[in-house]
């Protein structure tokens, strides 16, 4: 990671991403907490995550734009628009206005999808192939590491100064991110093939995923994982309630997840380069299923430990899959491949989150946890088996 962060030309990328991530982490839980407190419903809280996930289904449209425009300017514009889109959340004051958490959650999901997809393509252009795993590790560690202080900072601002202050803080972080991305050097336009049929342009990423065996196997594993794991967005509130804790305890669990992510970041880049991207994707997913299974133990310490394991496992799988997508996708299509991959996983998660919001009120949460953890681990095992012992190829 030191080799990547030592490059002055890419430092603004990590500064911008870290700033936006800190703001997102501080605000991400607040829509769900507001929905839970104002309605008393676990399903209403989980629905906020449903709307956050929904824009991932439109990710190929973002990818088409990302592959056709200057990615630096795209990032600056996305940060400015994201800051403005947060304003309606500050108007939530009671049951008659709690619905505003849903369009804001959707706007946050659009922001996350667009910015992360653009960064993936930008790093592919700026860095040699052998540094991509380290770069993805740095971004992923920042992403989950923001959970270390972001949720606690957000709850401190929210409870101490009110909702307006929490929204204002997130808007400020987007402004800092936009300024950081503006510091990136202006590069010469990359030659692109002529714009083809609209349908072909939008589906180029999906076609590439289908044509690359390892990317296809990774996509299958993530889709299966998200089809099951999306239920946890509602289940976590039921588990926390069974522990006798309030919804604000999610700030503690998210912080534990950040600690686990940082711990996973110390080993993931070397593990990906040594063992191969697809094998690490599978291993990370298996560990994530194990972390969900630990929620069955009714103890706060185990719950916190499980979230730390979840953070480490998601770092392993996420860094591995981003590196796989970048190394096995040409520059002119990498944005669409990245966003198409997100759309596949996001669509599966969307269905699962919606199902979880309904099922958590009808089915005992312990039975759901057994089902989810088993399904997630099976998804990881199939990715490990598909790797067949192949080593990474640095193109």
N, C-alpha and C positions, 0 to 999 in steps of 0.2 A: 504494500500500500504506500510505503514511503516513496517509491520510485514514481508513482503517479502524482502524489501530492507535492512532490518536489518540482514538478513542471509548472512554471509560472503561467503558461498559456491556458491551463485547465483549472487553475485555482478558483477563478470566478464561478465556474460551473458548480463546484462543491459548496462555495459560499452561498450562491443563490439557492441551491437545493436545500442546504441546511437551514437557511432562513425560512423558506416556505414550509419546510417540514415541521419546524418548531411551532410555527403558527397553526398549522393544520392539526398537529398533535394536541395543542392546547385547546382547540375548539371542537375536535372530532367527536368527543363524547358528549358534549353539551346538548346537541339536538336530541339525542336519545334520552338523556337525563331529563330534559325539559318535558319530553313526551311522556315519560314514565311518571314524573311528579305531577303533571297536570291532568293525566287521565287515569293513573294507577294501573295501567295495562302493560304487561311485558310485550304483548304483540305490537302495541303502538310504538314502544321503544325500538323493537326490532325493525319496524317499518321504516324508521329513519335510515337504518343501514341499507334497507332495500332500495331506497331512493338514491343513496350514495353510490350503490353498485350499478344502478340502471344505466348510466351513461356509458359504461363499458361495452354495452351492446352496440353502441354507435361508434366504437373505437376505429373501425376501418375508415370511416369518413374523416376522422382526425388524421389518421395515417396517410391518407391520400394528400391532404394539405401539407403535412409535415415533410413528405417526400418531394414536394413541388415548390416550396418557398424557402427563404432564408431562415434556418432554424434558430439563429440568434434573435432575429426580430420576432419570430413566432413566440419565443419564450418571454420576451419583454412584454408583448401585447397580452399574452395569456395571464401573466401576473397582474397587470393593471385591471383587466376585466374581472379576474377572480376577486380582487380586493373590493370592487364595487358591488359584486354579486352577494357579498356577505351582509350588506346593510339591512335587508328585511329581517334577519334573525333578531336584530336589536329591538324590533317592534313586538316580539312575543311577550305578552303580559298576563295571559290567562287562557282559559279553555276556548274562548272565542277566537283567539289568534294563534293557538298552538300549531295549527296546520301549516304555518309559515316555516316550520322546521323542515318540512319535506321539500319544497322547492329549493331552499338553501342547501340542503343535503345533496340534492341533484346537481346544483351548481358546483359544489365542492367536488363531487365525483367527476364532473366534466373537467374541472381544473386539474385534478390528479391525473386523469387519463391523458390529457393533452400534454401536460408538462413532462410526465414520465416518458411518454413515447418520443417526444422531441429530444429529450436528454439521451435516450438510448441511441438515436440516430446521430446525434452530435458527437458522442464519444466514439462511435464507430468511425467517424470521419477524422477525428482529431488524434486518435491514439493508434499505435501499432497493435497488432493482434495479440501479442504476448502480454500486453498490459491490460487487456480488457477485463480479465477476471479480477485484477486488483482494483480497477476503476469501479466495477460493479459492486465489489465488496465495500469500497468506501461509501458509495451512494446508499447501499442497503444498510450498512452499519449506521449511517447518519439517519436514515429513514426510521429504523427501529430504535436507534439510540435516542431519537427525539422523544420516544415514549418514556425515557428515563426521567426527564424533567417536564416535558410538555403537559401531560395530563395534570400533574400536581400543580404546575404553574397556572394552567388554565383554571383549575378549580379554586386556587387561591385568589386569582383575579376575579373570578365569577362570584365567589362567596364574599370577598372583601370589598369589591368595588362595583359589582353588578354586571349584568349581561352586556350593557353598552361597552364597558371597559374591556371585556373579553373579546368582543367583536373588533373593537378598535385595535387591540394588540395584534390580532390576526391580519388585519388590513395593513398594519405597519410592517409586518414581516414580509408580506407580498411586495410592498414598496421597496424594501431592502433587497429582495430577490431580483426585482426588475432592474434595480441599479447595478447589482452584481453582474447580471447577464449583459448589461450594456457595456461592461468593461471588457467583454470578450473581443478578441481581434476580429475585424471584418475580413472574411475570406472570399476568394474569388468564387463566382458561381460555379457549381459542379454541373457539367454537361448532363442533360437528361434526355432520354428518348422522347420523341414527339408524343403528345397526349393522345392516347388511343380512345377506344370506346369507353364511355363512363363506367359501364358495368365491369369491363375488364380491369380498369384502373382500381376500382374499389375492391375487387376480389383478388388482386394480385398477391396480397399477403397470404390469404387463405390457400391459394393455389401453391404457393411456395411451401407452406407448412405441410400440405398433403404430399408434395413431391419429395421432401426430405425425410427419410425414415426416422432419424433420431428426433427431429423436431416433432414429427407426427406422434411418436411414442410419448414424448414429454407432454404434448398437448392432451393426449388421452389421459395421462395420469393426473394432470391438473384438473381436467374437466370432471373426472370421477371424484377427485378429492373435494372440489367445490360443490358438487351435487350433494355431498353429505355434510361438509363442514359449514355450509351456510346456515344450517340450523343453529349453530353455536351462537350466532348473533343475538338470538332471543334466549337460548338456553342459559347463557352466562348470567342473565338477570335472575332466572329461576334458581340457579345454583347459589348465587350470592344471597338471595332471599332465604334459601334453606339454611344458610350459615348464620342467619340473624343479622345480616348487614344491609345497609341502605344502598341504593344504586350508585352513590358516590364512591363506593368501594372499588368500582371499575377503574378509578384513577390509580389505585394501588396495584391492581392486576396489570394494568398497562405499563406501569413503571417496571414491574418485574419482567414483563415481556421485553422491555428495552434493555434491561441488564443481560438477559439471555441472548439477545441479538448481538450485543457488543461482544459477549464471550464467544459466540459463534463466529464473529468476524475475524478473530485471531487465527483461525485455522482454515476458513473456507476457501480462500484463493489458492493456497497450496494444495488443498484436498481436491479442488476442481481440476487443477492442472495435472495432478498425479493420478487420480482415479478415473477421471472422465466426467463430463458434464451430466450425461444421462444417469449414470450410477448415483451421482450426488443428488440429483433431483429425486430419485426414488428413496434414497436414504433419509433425506430431509422430510419427505412426506410420511414415511413410516414413523419417524420420531414425533411428528405432529399428531398422528393418530394416537400414539402412546400418551402424549400430553393431555389429550381430550379424555382418555380413559381415566386419568388420574383425578378428574373432576368427580368421579364416583365416590372418592374418599371424602367424607364430611369433616374436613379440618381446614382451617384457614391457611396453615403453613403448607399443606399439600397443594392447596389451590394456588398459592403464590409460586411454589416450586414448579407446578405444571405450566404456569404462564411463562416462567423463565425458560423452560424446555421448549415451549411453543415458539418463543422468540428466536432461540438458537436454531431450531429446525426450519423455520421459515427463512432465515438468513441463508442456510445451506441450500435449500431448494431454489430460492429466488435468484441468488447470485449465479448458481449453476445454470438455470434456464436462460437468464439474460445473456450470459456468456455464450451459451449454445446458439441462441438466436442471432447474435452479432457475428459470431465466427462463421456461421453457415448461411449467411444472407448477404447478397451484394448490397452496396451502399444505396443504389437507386430504389431499393425496395425494402430496406431494413425498417423504416418507419412503419410501413404497412404490415410487415411481418410482426413487429412488436405489438402494434395495436390490435391486429387480428387475433393474436394469441391472447391478449387481454380480453377481447370480446368473447372468445370461446369460454375462458374461465369465468369472466364476469356474467355471461348469460347463464351458465350453470349455477353460479352463486346466487344470481337473482332469483331463479326458481326455488332454490333451496332456502334462501332467506324468507321468501314469501310463504313457503310451506311451513317453515319454522315458526313464523309469527302466528300461524293458525294452530299448528299442532301442539305448541307449548301449553296452550290452554286446554287441550283435549287429552293429551297423553302424558303419563308420568315422565318427568324429565330424566329419570335414571334409565328407563328403557330406551329413550331416545339417545342418551349418551352411549350406551352399549352399541346400538346400531351404527351411530356416526363414527365412533372410534374404529370399529371393525372395518367399515367400508373404506375409511381413509387409509388404514394400514394396508389393505388389499390393493388399493390404487398404487401405493408406493412400491409394493413388492412386484407388481407387474412392470413398473419402469426399470427396476433393478434387473429383472429377468430379461427385458428387452435390450439392455445395454450389452449383454453377451460378453462382458469383459473387454469391450473395445476401449481404447485409449483416446484422449482428445486429439483432434487434428487441428493444428494451428495453420490456418490458411493465410 
